[in-house]
């Protein structure tokens, strides 16, 4: 069992399901609800950013809170169960929460977000990368702290083209979530914009049955072999695909967005090499930005171990951005807070320069950290910012 789930089983998470961050009397508090998954495939994606959000809340409370009030966080465990997610969100609404934190994924977070929005409050995803976690899907009360799928895919495509000199790409899509569909489409859009870059093939597979024998045969039979394989998926299926590809003798570089972040899964593909992905930061002690490296140390000191993934970072900046907007609005009125969030322009938050507009409730041009996996070891290569800005909605190009 990975360190994260071991810690959960041992009760090492700061705030347990159904409990709250200690705060002052109820009249002096602002209640934030959180519906996150402590089990299932979403746990490694939800728990680190949730814990980071709690860390940010504690720091704000130590400085006097927001609008002179302390923040209280009420959390419920969704167990990677979308029906349960909605029920838990209703319970939190009944407890009087005034903003809702939802899962680090559109598909898993949308049920809770819809409950919050129907109750007239902001729903803020920890790190959903699909633009539908915003006006394009759930409406103007939905936001995400994510460096969006388009931002990630465009930056990685340009990095591969400019830094590695790769020109021929093959794409493989896990069709299970909207995020994968978005990152896949955005990568292909970005790649086609680059001079002399070529897509030599594309295929799909399904997370619940990640056998890719036929896809491997197609790759081997290509007249033009790719310089890089772009795979849109998440673990555990992604790890299985990596094993199968390498076992078939294909050593072509593999590239992806943030889904491989953190080494909790590496025992499933212990010799994984020649793999590159986008990270919010490096949790391995080598982040190239000193303030972020120090923040990782602070998180580690607070929880007794480093973040399992750097999905933690947007969770921290979720609270940073929301608290900043509330202070500027001078009220907790959701519409007024939304208006202030939409005015944020290149705010220097821990996750990077952060902007929101009336149309874009997700990041489109934030600097990323390029990570690599070589012989089962993870390390940062450096930072990169995409020159081309992706369209906000990959479905319409708008």
N, C-alpha and C positions, 0 to 999 in steps of 0.2 A: 504494500500500500504506500502511495506517495506521502511525502511529508505533510502536505496540506491536509489530506483526509485523516492521517494519523493525528494531527493536531486537533482537528474537529472532533474526532472520537474521544480524545482526551479532555475535551472541554477547554482547549487553549484559545479559542476565539474570544475576543474581548467582550462581545455582546452576543448572547445566546438567543436563540429563536424565542420571540415573545417577550423579551426583556428590553430594557432601555438603558441608554447612557445615563448615569446619575445626573440629576439636574436640580434646580431649585424648585420651589413650590410651583404647582401647575399654572397659576396665574402669571408667573414670571417666565414661562417657557414657550418656545416655538417647537411644535412637534413635527418631526419628519418621519415619514413611514418608509420602510425598505422591504421589498419582497425579493429575496435572493435565494439561490439554491445552495444548500449545504451538502447535497448529494447528487448523483447522476453526472452526466458529462459536463454540465454547466458549472459544477463546483469550482474547478480550477480557474474558470473565467469570472465567476461572480465574487468569490470570497476575497481575493486580494484587493480588488477595487472597493469592495464594501468596507473592508478593514481600513483601507486608506482614507475613505470618506469619514469613518469614525475618528481616525487620527486628526483629520482636519477639523472636525467638530470640537474635539477636545482642545485643540489649540485656540480656536475661536472663543470657546467658552472661557478659557484661561485669561483671555484679553477682554472679557466683559460681554461676550456674546454678540448678537446681531440686534440692532435697534434697542440695545440695553437689556435684551432678554437672552437667557441661556437656551441652547438648543438641546432638545431631547430626541433621541432616535429610537423608534419602535421598529423592531425587525421581525419578519415572519419567514419561515423556511418554505420555499416553493417546491423543493425536491425534484427539480426539472420536470414538473408536471404542469402543463399549461392550464388545465381546468382548476387545479389547486391554486395556481398563481392568482387567478381571478378571485377565488373565494377569500384568499388571504388578504388581497387588496381591499375587498369589501370590509373585512374585519378591521383593518387599519383606518379606513374612512370612518367607521363607526366609533373609533377611539379618538377621533378629532385631529388626525394629522393634517398638516397644511401644505405639504409637498410630498411627492412620492418618488422614491428611488426605485428603479426597476432594472431588470436583468441586463447583462452585457451582451444582448442579442435581440434583434427585432422580433423574431418568432417567439422567443421565450418571454420577452418583456412586454409585448403588445397587450396581452390580456390584462395585466395589472395597470398598464398605462391607460387603457380605455376606461377602466373603472375610475381612476383618478381624474381623468379629463371630464368624465360625466359628472363628477362631484365638484367640478369647477376649480381644480387645482393643476399645477404644473406637474407633468410626469417627466422625470429626467433619467435617461438610461445611463448606466455606468459606462458603457462603451459600445453600444450597438453601432455597427458600421454601415448599416443600410439607411439611405436617406429617408425611407418611409417612417423612421422614428423622428418625424418632424412634419412640416406643412404638407409634404408630398404624400404622406400616408395618414397619419393620425391627427393632423391638424396643428394649429399654431401653439397649442399648449404643450406640445411634445418636443423635447430636446434630447440630444445625446452629447456626452463628453468625448466621443470618439474622434480620433483622426480617421475620417471616413474611409470606406472601402475604395472610393475613387482616389482620394489622396494617397493612400497606401499603394495601390496598384500602379498609379501613374509614376510615383516616385521610384518604385522598384523597377518598373520598365525602363525608365530613363537611366537609372543607375546601371542596370545590366547592359544597356546599349552604349552608354558613355564610358563607364569605368571598366567593363569587362570586354567590350567589343563584340558582344553577341548580336547576331543578326537574324537567326532562324529559331523560331519558338514553336513549341507544341503545347497545347493547353488541354488539361484534364479537369473536368468539373464534377464535384460531388453535389448532386442535385437536392440535397436534403434541406438546405436553408436558403433564405433570401440573401443572406450575407455572402454566401459562396457564389450565388448567381451574380450578385453585384460585382464582387471582386474579379470574377472570371470575365464578365463583360467589359468592365473598366480596363482590365489588362489588355484585352484584345483591341479596345478602342485606342489605348495609349500606344500600343505596339504599331498599329497601322499608321500612326501619325509620324513615325520616325523614318527618315530617309533610308531606303534599301532594307528596311526590316521586313521580315516575311513570316507569316504563319504557315507552317508546313503541315499542320493537321490539328484536329481537335476531337475530343471524345468525352464521354460521361461515365460515371459510376454512381453507386448509392451507398451511403454510409453504413446502412444496416447489413449490407452484403458486399463488402469491399474487395471482392475478387476481381482482379484486373488482368487476367491471363489473356483474354482476347484483345484488350487494349495494348498490352505489351507486344503481342504479335503484330498488331498494326504499326506500332512504332518501329519495330525491327524491319518491317517490310517497306518503310518509306524510301522513296528514291533519294530524297534529300534528308539526311539525318539532322535533327535539331541541335542547336548549340545549347539550348536550355529547355527544360520542362517546367511549365507553369502549372501548379496544381492548386485548386481551390477546394479545401476540405478542412476538417478538424480531427483531432484524435478522439477515439482510438483508431478510426478508419484510416486516417492519414498515415499513421505508423505502419499499419499493415500494408498499405500501398507502397511505402518506401521500401519495406523488406522485399516485397515481390519484385519491384523494379530492379533493385540491386542484385537479388538472387538470379535474375534473368541475365545478368551481365551488362546491364545498361548503367554506365557510370556518368551519364550526362548530368550536368548541374541541375538541381531542383530549386525552384524559387516559389515563394508564396508571400502572403500578407502576414498578419500577426498570429495566425492560428497555431503555429508551432512554438510560440513563446513559452519559455520555462522548460526545465529539464525533467519535470515530473513524469513524463511519458517515455523517456529515453530507454528504459529497460526493455521496451517493446521493439526497439531498433537500436541496440547498443553500439553498433559500429557505424551508425549513420554518418555520412560524409558528403562534402560537396553540396551542401544545402544552405540556402540563403533566405532570410525572411526579414520582414519589417518588424521593428520593436518600438514600443514607446520609450523604452530605456533598456539598459542592460542591468540585470539583477546579479551579475556575476563579478561585481567589483571593478569593472573596467569601463563604466559609462564615460564617454568622451567629454561630457559636460560636468564640470566640478559641482555646481549646485545640485544637479540631479544625483550625482554619486553620493553627495552628503545626505540627500533626502533618503536614498536607499538605506544608508547607515541608520538614519533616524527611525525608519520603519522597522528595521531589524532590531534595534534597541527596544522599541515599543512592544514587539511581538515575540522576541526571543529567537527569531530566525528571519532570514531574508525573505522578501516576497517570493511566493512560488512562481508568479509571473509578473511581468511589468504592466499587465492590465491594471495593476494597483494605481499607477500614476494618474490616469484619467479620473479614477474615483476620487482622488484627492482634489483634482482641479474642478470636478463637478461642484464640490462644496465651495471652493474658492470663487467660482464664477457666480453661483447662485447667491452666496452671501454678499458679494460685491454689488450685484443687481438689487438685492433687497435694501441694502444701505443707501444706494443712490435713489431708489424709488421712495424711500422713507416710509414704506408700508409693506405689508405682506399680501396686499391685494394682488391676485395672480396676474391680472391683465397689466397692471402697472409694472410688475416684476418682469413679465415677458417683454414689455416695451424697453426696459433697461437692458435686458439680456441682448436684445436685437441691436443695441447701440455699441456693444463691446467691439472694439477694433484693435487688434494686435495687443491685447492685454498680456503682459508677461507672467503667465501662470506657470506652475511647476511643470505641466505637461507640454509647455511651449506656447508660443504666441497664439492667442485664441481670439477668434472673431465670430460673431453671429450677426445675421441680418434677418429681415422679415422673411426672406425665402430660404435661407440656409441656416438650419439649426444643427449643423454638423460642420466639421473642419474640412476644407478643400485644399489647403496649401501649407500645412504645418510641416516643419522639419521632422524627419524620421531618423531613427537609428537603424542602420543596416547591420544585421546580425548574421553570423555564420555558425554552422555546425560542422566540425571536422573530427573524425574518429570519436564521435560521441561527445565531444566537448564543445561548449558554447562560448562565443566571444564576440565582442563588438568590433566591427570594421571601421565605422565612422558614421557621421551624419550625412544626410542628403535631403535636399528640398527640390520638389518637382518644378520644372520650368513651365510646362504646360499645365493649366488648371482644368480638372475634369468637369464635365457638365454635372449639374447638381443631381439630375435624375438620369440614370443610365438607360431607363426604358424609353424616354422621350428625347434624350439629348439636350434637354432644357435645364 
